[in-house]
Amino acid sequence: MIISQYFKHKETIHSFIWRSLQIFGKQGITFLIFILCAKLLTPYDFGIYNYILTITFILAIFSDFGISTATSKYVAEYNVIDKEKLKSVLFNSGIIIIFLTTAISLAVLFFGKVYFGEEYNYVLYLLPLVFFIPISSLYDGIYRGLKKFKFIAIVSIIVGLISLSFIYILINQYGLIGALISQNLFYFLLVIALAFGYRDFNFKINKDIIKKIGKYSLVIGIGSIGWIIYSRIDILFLGHYGFIEEIGYYEILNKILMIFLTPFLIISQVISPNITQHFIKRKYEAIKIKFKKYLLLSFILSILIVFFIFFTNRYLISNFLNEYDVPEMYLILNLMLIIFFTQMLNGIIPLGFVNATGHAKLSTYFLVFFGIIHVILNYILLNWYGFIGIIYSIVLTKCTADLVFIYAYHKILSKLK
């Protein structure tokens, strides 16, 4: 029975295993690099590092603007219906990214001094990432569309392991500047490795492909802007108001949350195709049952993880990150445990159910609406309570958004007959 089920779902199982290895491998390596920076840099330099990295990643999101996700969709489509068009996807998607990257880079060069002030020179060190990150995401989207999960998993892990050695040397020798340069080298190696594995493309401009990918990516890009103001704007607020060391505290906890959210992400990617099939076949009751089942699973796992963090955090921080064994760290952690719970409770639903049933706009609406509310609360509470006001804003906004999002989608499901 088990063997027959294995052969029936062999491709899905193998894709799941390799995708899991890639996500855990890449996030694991990224987390190790993050910990290296936390250990080797001073708390202040570590705060600056995270502040500049956040600025750069936001710029890179605008350079991508959903292109990589849209590319993955059309690669999967053309791989079945039009092999010739498939060969044109990389070049034409790349044209859009290069155009956006050039525009953003010029904006930084001309206006960056005004907006970034003393940190402007640090931003220049990471400016190559505005190109490398979206290009690496573009290749990742192509490989995902072709279901080459094994290749991107192996490449990501090998590049990550190689990077650890020179990242350690650069940070140890050159401090903050070394940490910034190492990010460029890491993504440069990743792009080269991914490019080496995909050479079946041409250099023909196809206006139809540019139009389709550009149009589809616009919707995704708007959602990305919502995600920025909802999830990453806090770092910019803290940096602008001079809470540099506190950025380090917040980012350590944020990285821990991302690690624990990874299993929920993988589960959602695995169940998403099945939920879509149920929806197309109008098997709404099956979707409702699975929704309740996975919500209960998320609830149980979230409770267990939160209790684990609560009872082990002092031991782990004092032994592995003793530079951050300060009262402020534990104050932030205790408040953010509430967010840990609701984010994991809602971890499977957006990708596993909402997107799968064609209600992706619900996520965009929530990200934009609560993102705006979050920015307003950040400004008010930061001025009232100082640094901790940002944490209050995060707790109030994200917990409310997570719980209302679950309720809103439940109401949508309840109307399906």
RODO-2510 file (C-alpha; in nm, 4 decimals, decimal comma):
residues 417
     n   res          X          Y          Z
     1     m     0,0000     0,0000     0,0000
     2     i     0,2725     0,2446     0,1020
     3     i     0,4914     0,1444    -0,1943
     4     s     0,2048     0,1872    -0,4436
     5     q     0,1243     0,5314    -0,2998
     6     y     0,4923     0,6247    -0,3304
     7     f     0,5069     0,5377    -0,7007
     8     k     0,1736     0,7128    -0,7586
     9     h     0,3033     1,0385    -0,6099
    10     k     0,6742     0,9844    -0,6819
    11     e     0,7299     1,3163    -0,8619
    12     t     0,5482     1,5182    -0,5946
    13     i     0,7340     1,3439    -0,3121
    14     h     1,0745     1,3998    -0,4733
    15     s     0,9915     1,7634    -0,5502
    16     f     0,8809     1,8111    -0,1888
    17     i     1,2027     1,6609    -0,0531
    18     w     1,4305     1,8688    -0,2751
    19     r     1,2287     2,1868    -0,2212
    20     s     1,2488     2,1251     0,1543
    21     l     1,6245     2,0767     0,1307
    22     q     1,6583     2,3967    -0,0696
    23     i     1,4453     2,6085     0,1639
    24     f     1,5925     2,4670     0,4839
    25     g     1,9416     2,4670     0,3343
    26     k     1,9259     2,8235     0,2084
    27     q     1,7550     2,9585     0,5185
    28     g     1,9889     2,7576     0,7385
    29     i     2,2973     2,8976     0,5644
    30     t     2,1465     3,2483     0,5724
    31     f     2,0802     3,2075     0,9431
    32     l     2,4386     3,0894     1,0034
    33     i     2,5706     3,3952     0,8161
    34     f     2,3394     3,6108     1,0246
    35     i     2,4693     3,4539     1,3481
    36     l     2,8303     3,4997     1,2290
    37     c     2,7635     3,8719     1,1839
    38     a     2,5958     3,8908     1,5251
    39     k     2,8972     3,7248     1,6896
    40     l     3,1760     3,9062     1,5039
    41     l     3,0306     4,2585     1,4798
    42     t     2,9630     4,4944     1,7683
    43     p     2,5916     4,5325     1,8542
    44     y     2,5962     4,8814     1,6977
    45     d     2,7623     4,7661     1,3727
    46     f     2,5285     4,4673     1,3644
    47     g     2,2347     4,7088     1,3837
    48     i     2,3791     4,9170     1,0984
    49     y     2,4357     4,5999     0,8959
    50     n     2,0704     4,4937     0,9293
    51     y     1,9481     4,8456     0,8587
    52     i     2,1471     4,8731     0,5339
    53     l     2,0585     4,5171     0,4334
    54     t     1,6875     4,5922     0,4820
    55     i     1,7121     4,9062     0,2669
    56     t     1,8871     4,7061    -0,0056
    57     f     1,6372     4,4190     0,0034
    58     i     1,3509     4,6670    -0,0286
    59     l     1,5201     4,8252    -0,3313
    60     a     1,5694     4,4742    -0,4747
    61     i     1,1979     4,3987    -0,4307
    62     f     1,1204     4,7021    -0,6466
    63     s     1,3767     4,5768    -0,9016
    64     d     1,2006     4,2409    -0,9161
    65     f     0,8425     4,3674    -0,8651
    66     g     0,6946     4,0196    -0,9027
    67     i     0,8847     3,9370    -1,2232
    68     s     1,0397     3,6162    -1,0838
    69     t     0,7024     3,4826    -0,9617
    70     a     0,5322     3,5683    -1,2914
    71     t     0,8201     3,4060    -1,4802
    72     s     0,7731     3,0802    -1,2869
    73     k     0,4082     3,0675    -1,3964
    74     y     0,4803     3,1240    -1,7649
    75     v     0,7781     2,8878    -1,7682
    76     a     0,5527     2,6084    -1,6384
    77     e     0,2902     2,7017    -1,8996
    78     y     0,5242     2,7317    -2,2002
    79     n     0,7088     2,4152    -2,1008
    80     v     0,3875     2,2288    -2,1873
    81     i     0,2399     2,4254    -2,4789
    82     d     0,5215     2,6199    -2,6509
    83     k     0,8879     2,5182    -2,6193
    84     e     1,0040     2,8008    -2,8486
    85     k     0,8458     3,0686    -2,6305
    86     l     1,0040     2,9016    -2,3283
    87     k     1,3482     2,9778    -2,4701
    88     s     1,2613     3,3498    -2,4848
    89     v     1,1384     3,3870    -2,1256
    90     l     1,4746     3,4394    -1,9522
    91     f     1,5974     3,7133    -2,1878
    92     n     1,2688     3,9039    -2,1973
    93     s     1,2119     3,8821    -1,8220
    94     g     1,5718     3,9928    -1,7763
    95     i     1,5079     4,3003    -1,9923
    96     i     1,2326     4,4143    -1,7548
    97     i     1,4516     4,3547    -1,4489
    98     i     1,7485     4,5392    -1,6027
    99     f     1,5231     4,8349    -1,6844
   100     l     1,3874     4,8499    -1,3285
   101     t     1,7327     4,7942    -1,1750
   102     t     1,8858     5,0752    -1,3800
   103     a     1,6093     5,3175    -1,2832
   104     i     1,6390     5,2360    -0,9115
   105     s     2,0207     5,2465    -0,9130
   106     l     2,0200     5,5901    -1,0787
   107     a     1,7636     5,7131    -0,8250
   108     v     1,9905     5,5970    -0,5402
   109     l     2,2969     5,7613    -0,6945
   110     f     2,1224     6,0943    -0,7516
   111     f     1,8966     6,1155    -0,4438
   112     g     2,0421     5,8619    -0,1998
   113     k     2,2535     6,1154    -0,0113
   114     v     1,9383     6,3101     0,0793
   115     y     1,7349     6,0080     0,1958
   116     f     2,0004     5,7876     0,3569
   117     g     2,2272     6,0549     0,5086
   118     e     2,5250     5,9103     0,6959
   119     e     2,4404     5,5566     0,5824
   120     y     2,4562     5,6501     0,2114
   121     n     2,8114     5,5157     0,1613
   122     y     2,7137     5,1839     0,3181
   123     v     2,4159     5,1600     0,0788
   124     l     2,6554     5,2063    -0,2145
   125     y     2,8529     4,9012    -0,1013
   126     l     2,5383     4,6896    -0,1419
   127     l     2,4055     4,8526    -0,4577
   128     p     2,5123     4,5492    -0,6727
   129     l     2,2556     4,3447    -0,4768
   130     v     1,9782     4,5499    -0,6370
   131     f     2,0730     4,3565    -0,9531
   132     f     2,1991     4,0235    -0,8130
   133     i     1,8972     3,9485    -0,5901
   134     p     1,6237     3,9839    -0,8581
   135     i     1,8360     3,7998    -1,1161
   136     s     1,8899     3,5091    -0,8748
   137     s     1,5138     3,5105    -0,8041
   138     l     1,4487     3,5101    -1,1803
   139     y     1,6597     3,1967    -1,2271
   140     d     1,4929     3,0405    -0,9225
   141     g     1,1533     3,1107    -1,0809
   142     i     1,2633     2,9418    -1,4056
   143     y     1,3913     2,6318    -1,2256
   144     r     1,0713     2,6129    -1,0189
   145     g     0,8628     2,6385    -1,3337
   146     l     1,0652     2,3528    -1,4854
   147     k     1,0391     2,1564    -1,1568
   148     k     1,4179     2,1361    -1,1299
   149     f     1,4049     2,1449    -0,7505
   150     k     1,7000     1,9093    -0,7109
   151     f     1,9372     2,1370    -0,9031
   152     i     1,8499     2,4597    -0,7176
   153     a     1,8666     2,2743    -0,3849
   154     i     2,2197     2,1460    -0,4536
   155     v     2,3377     2,4819    -0,5916
   156     s     2,1950     2,6803    -0,2977
   157     i     2,3556     2,4534    -0,0376
   158     i     2,6978     2,4370    -0,2096
   159     v     2,7160     2,8144    -0,2667
   160     g     2,6062     2,8731     0,0914
   161     l     2,8694     2,6436     0,2373
   162     i     3,1450     2,7967     0,0210
   163     s     3,0299     3,1436     0,1258
   164     l     3,0608     3,0717     0,4970
   165     s     3,4406     3,0540     0,4721
   166     f     3,5038     3,3852     0,2984
   167     i     3,2266     3,5592     0,4938
   168     y     3,4001     3,4672     0,8184
   169     i     3,7370     3,5942     0,6880
   170     l     3,5916     3,9200     0,5507
   171     i     3,3958     4,0042     0,8667
   172     n     3,6846     3,9088     1,0931
   173     q     3,9289     4,1240     0,8940
   174     y     3,7163     4,4186     0,7821
   175     g     3,4210     4,4271     1,0201
   176     l     3,1038     4,5934     0,8906
   177     i     3,2468     4,6649     0,5427
   178     g     3,3520     4,3015     0,5127
   179     a     3,0013     4,1886     0,6072
   180     l     2,8506     4,4084     0,3351
   181     i     3,0989     4,2979     0,0673
   182     s     3,0404     3,9327     0,1576
   183     q     2,6708     3,9703     0,0701
   184     n     2,7674     4,0836    -0,2809
   185     l     3,0017     3,7866    -0,3222
   186     f     2,7396     3,5401    -0,1956
   187     y     2,4717     3,6519    -0,4429
   188     f     2,7246     3,6895    -0,7251
   189     l     2,8314     3,3243    -0,6827
   190     l     2,4663     3,2180    -0,6628
   191     v     2,3804     3,3951    -0,9906
   192     i     2,6839     3,2463    -1,1686
   193     a     2,5999     2,8938    -1,0497
   194     l     2,2318     2,9228    -1,1444
   195     a     2,3189     3,0738    -1,4832
   196     f     2,5638     2,7920    -1,5562
   197     g     2,2862     2,5335    -1,5189
   198     y     2,0420     2,6965    -1,7612
   199     r     2,1661     2,7692    -2,1110
   200     d     1,8713     2,6655    -2,3279
   201     f     1,7551     3,0190    -2,4123
   202     n     1,7804     3,2758    -2,6914
   203     f     1,8267     3,6513    -2,7172
   204     k     1,5126     3,7302    -2,9171
   205     i     1,2896     4,0128    -2,7975
   206     n     0,9286     3,8940    -2,7679
   207     k     0,6836     4,1772    -2,6980
   208     d     0,4028     3,9332    -2,6180
   209     i     0,6076     3,7680    -2,3404
   210     i     0,7175     4,1051    -2,2019
   211     k     0,3554     4,2221    -2,1972
   212     k     0,2206     3,9071    -2,0310
   213     i     0,4906     3,8831    -1,7647
   214     g     0,4825     4,2575    -1,7021
   215     k     0,1041     4,2616    -1,6591
   216     y     0,0938     3,9599    -1,4271
   217     s     0,3893     4,0825    -1,2216
   218     l     0,2182     4,4194    -1,1648
   219     v    -0,0444     4,2598    -0,9393
   220     i     0,2230     4,0629    -0,7519
   221     g     0,4407     4,3752    -0,7260
   222     i     0,1618     4,5762    -0,5638
   223     g     0,1287     4,2973    -0,3085
   224     s     0,5060     4,3176    -0,2528
   225     i     0,4761     4,6880    -0,1699
   226     g     0,2056     4,5993     0,0801
   227     w     0,4390     4,3379     0,2298
   228     i     0,7173     4,5991     0,2624
   229     i     0,5087     4,8490     0,4573
   230     y     0,3524     4,5660     0,6579
   231     s     0,6650     4,3666     0,7463
   232     r     0,9907     4,5552     0,6807
   233     i     0,9098     4,9215     0,7415
   234     d     0,9886     4,8803     1,1130
   235     i     1,3643     4,8593     1,0463
   236     l     1,3525     5,1862     0,8517
   237     f     1,1660     5,3560     1,1378
   238     l     1,4160     5,2305     1,3947
   239     g     1,7120     5,3391     1,1818
   240     h     1,5629     5,6823     1,1101
   241     y     1,5058     5,7474     1,4810
   242     g     1,8547     5,6273     1,5764
   243     f     1,7657     5,2974     1,7476
   244     i     2,0522     5,1123     1,5804
   245     e     2,1354     4,8472     1,8413
   246     e     1,7652     4,7728     1,8840
   247     i     1,7508     4,6829     1,5134
   248     g     1,9897     4,3966     1,5932
   249     y     1,7675     4,2718     1,8773
   250     y     1,4581     4,2842     1,6592
   251     e     1,6220     4,1142     1,3599
   252     i     1,7564     3,8251     1,5682
   253     l     1,4034     3,7488     1,6860
   254     n     1,2639     3,8028     1,3366
   255     k     1,5115     3,5489     1,1917
   256     i     1,4118     3,2968     1,4593
   257     l     1,0477     3,3461     1,3589
   258     m     1,1354     3,2891     0,9919
   259     i     1,3085     2,9606     1,0784
   260     f     1,0044     2,8332     1,2677
   261     l     0,7690     2,9499     0,9895
   262     t     0,9560     2,7470     0,7266
   263     p     0,7750     2,4133     0,7916
   264     f     0,4400     2,5918     0,7577
   265     l     0,5544     2,7366     0,4234
   266     i     0,6590     2,3946     0,2930
   267     i     0,3281     2,2358     0,4001
   268     s     0,1369     2,5132     0,2229
   269     q     0,3346     2,4591    -0,1001
   270     v     0,2621     2,0864    -0,0897
   271     i    -0,1146     2,1078    -0,0265
   272     s    -0,1776     2,4051    -0,2576
   273     p    -0,2166     2,2019    -0,5842
   274     n    -0,4620     1,9639    -0,4147
   275     i    -0,6712     2,2518    -0,2794
   276     t    -0,6800     2,4046    -0,6297
   277     q    -0,8024     2,0748    -0,7768
   278     h    -1,0780     2,0509    -0,5138
   279     f    -1,1832     2,4087    -0,5896
   280     i    -1,1970     2,3533    -0,9672
   281     k    -1,4042     2,0374    -0,9147
   282     r    -1,6321     2,2319    -0,6723
   283     k    -1,5494     1,9987    -0,3839
   284     y    -1,6026     2,2833    -0,1375
   285     e    -1,6813     2,0614     0,1603
   286     a    -1,3458     1,8880     0,1225
   287     i    -1,1739     2,2291     0,1276
   288     k    -1,3648     2,3313     0,4409
   289     i    -1,2661     2,0103     0,6183
   290     k    -0,8994     2,0525     0,5214
   291     f    -0,9072     2,4187     0,6273
   292     k    -1,0234     2,3245     0,9776
   293     k    -0,7777     2,0339     0,9904
   294     y    -0,4740     2,2455     0,9014
   295     l    -0,5869     2,5325     1,1212
   296     l    -0,6011     2,2913     1,4158
   297     l    -0,2586     2,1516     1,3224
   298     s    -0,1176     2,5060     1,3058
   299     f    -0,2722     2,5901     1,6427
   300     i    -0,1145     2,2879     1,8147
   301     l     0,2294     2,3395     1,6548
   302     s     0,2220     2,7133     1,7321
   303     i     0,1463     2,6520     2,0994
   304     l     0,4273     2,3950     2,1284
   305     i     0,6827     2,6201     1,9540
   306     v     0,5918     2,9273     2,1613
   307     f     0,6272     2,7295     2,4853
   308     f     0,9613     2,5900     2,3649
   309     i     1,0952     2,9400     2,2922
   310     f     0,9592     3,0774     2,6207
   311     f     1,1326     2,8139     2,8332
   312     t     1,4631     2,7963     2,6428
   313     n     1,5293     3,1543     2,5292
   314     r     1,7420     3,2635     2,8274
   315     y     1,9653     2,9594     2,8023
   316     l     2,0115     2,9920     2,4247
   317     i     2,0768     3,3683     2,4249
   318     s     2,3130     3,3645     2,7230
   319     n     2,5169     3,0742     2,5806
   320     f     2,5204     3,1477     2,2073
   321     l     2,4553     3,5228     2,1814
   322     n     2,5829     3,6525     2,5118
   323     e     2,6406     4,0012     2,3622
   324     y     2,2615     4,0303     2,3436
   325     d     2,1899     3,8969     2,6919
   326     v     2,0344     4,2276     2,7978
   327     p     1,6924     4,3221     2,9465
   328     e     1,5794     4,4910     2,6219
   329     m     1,6209     4,1635     2,4316
   330     y     1,3926     3,9718     2,6692
   331     l     1,1361     4,2528     2,6781
   332     i     1,1078     4,2443     2,2976
   333     l     1,1011     3,8635     2,2931
   334     n     0,8195     3,8346     2,5480
   335     l     0,6053     4,0779     2,3492
   336     m     0,6875     3,9148     2,0164
   337     l     0,5896     3,5674     2,1360
   338     i     0,2312     3,6802     2,0721
   339     i     0,3242     3,7513     1,7101
   340     f     0,5078     3,4189     1,6847
   341     f     0,1821     3,2444     1,7747
   342     t    -0,0497     3,4288     1,5319
   343     q     0,2000     3,4272     1,2417
   344     m     0,2415     3,0494     1,2688
   345     l    -0,1340     3,0022     1,3202
   346     n    -0,1831     3,1816     0,9890
   347     g     0,1267     3,0272     0,8280
   348     i    -0,0405     2,7720     0,5981
   349     i    -0,3580     2,9578     0,5009
   350     p    -0,2408     3,2360     0,2597
   351     l    -0,0433     3,0190     0,0156
   352     g    -0,1996     2,6807     0,0925
   353     f    -0,5641     2,7918     0,0714
   354     v    -0,6250     3,1578    -0,0207
   355     n    -0,4028     3,1663    -0,3311
   356     a    -0,5003     2,8107    -0,4230
   357     t    -0,8726     2,8940    -0,4374
   358     g    -0,8170     3,2080    -0,6443
   359     h    -0,8635     3,4607    -0,3635
   360     a    -0,5112     3,6084    -0,3772
   361     k    -0,6512     3,9621    -0,3816
   362     l    -0,7616     3,9088    -0,0211
   363     s    -0,3945     3,8889     0,0820
   364     t    -0,3083     4,2027    -0,1159
   365     y    -0,5966     4,3989     0,0397
   366     f    -0,4917     4,2935     0,3895
   367     l    -0,1238     4,3708     0,3322
   368     v    -0,1953     4,7186     0,1950
   369     f    -0,4686     4,8115     0,4464
   370     f    -0,2910     4,6861     0,7584
   371     g     0,0404     4,8098     0,6210
   372     i    -0,0946     5,1659     0,6177
   373     i    -0,2406     5,1220     0,9670
   374     h     0,0970     4,9865     1,0803
   375     v     0,2877     5,2886     0,9469
   376     i     0,0494     5,5275     1,1248
   377     l     0,0779     5,3337     1,4528
   378     n     0,4585     5,3203     1,4180
   379     y     0,4757     5,6975     1,3954
   380     i     0,2363     5,7589     1,6861
   381     l     0,3618     5,4931     1,9284
   382     l     0,7313     5,5574     1,8545
   383     n     0,6859     5,9208     1,9495
   384     w     0,4864     5,8267     2,2601
   385     y     0,6881     5,5344     2,3962
   386     g     1,0216     5,5445     2,2144
   387     f     1,1732     5,2255     2,0735
   388     i     0,9288     4,9880     2,2454
   389     g     0,6435     5,1709     2,0702
   390     i     0,7479     4,9987     1,7455
   391     i     0,7066     4,6590     1,9124
   392     y     0,3634     4,7615     2,0459
   393     s     0,2670     4,8625     1,6915
   394     i     0,3894     4,5306     1,5482
   395     v     0,1961     4,3291     1,8063
   396     l    -0,1274     4,5264     1,7641
   397     t    -0,1188     4,5324     1,3830
   398     k     0,0021     4,1826     1,3006
   399     c    -0,2011     3,9963     1,5605
   400     t    -0,5181     4,1766     1,4515
   401     a    -0,4386     4,1220     1,0823
   402     d    -0,3645     3,7490     1,1273
   403     l    -0,6812     3,6755     1,3232
   404     v    -0,9106     3,8880     1,1045
   405     f    -0,7551     3,7320     0,7913
   406     i    -0,8379     3,3807     0,9145
   407     y    -1,1935     3,4898     0,9995
   408     a    -1,2420     3,6673     0,6640
   409     y    -1,1306     3,3636     0,4650
   410     h    -1,3466     3,1366     0,6795
   411     k    -1,6468     3,3534     0,5885
   412     i    -1,5566     3,3218     0,2174
   413     l    -1,5417     2,9423     0,2491
   414     s    -1,8711     2,9286     0,4381
   415     k    -2,0466     3,0935     0,1406
   416     l    -1,9270     2,8297    -0,1041
   417     k    -2,2029     2,5817    -0,1800
***
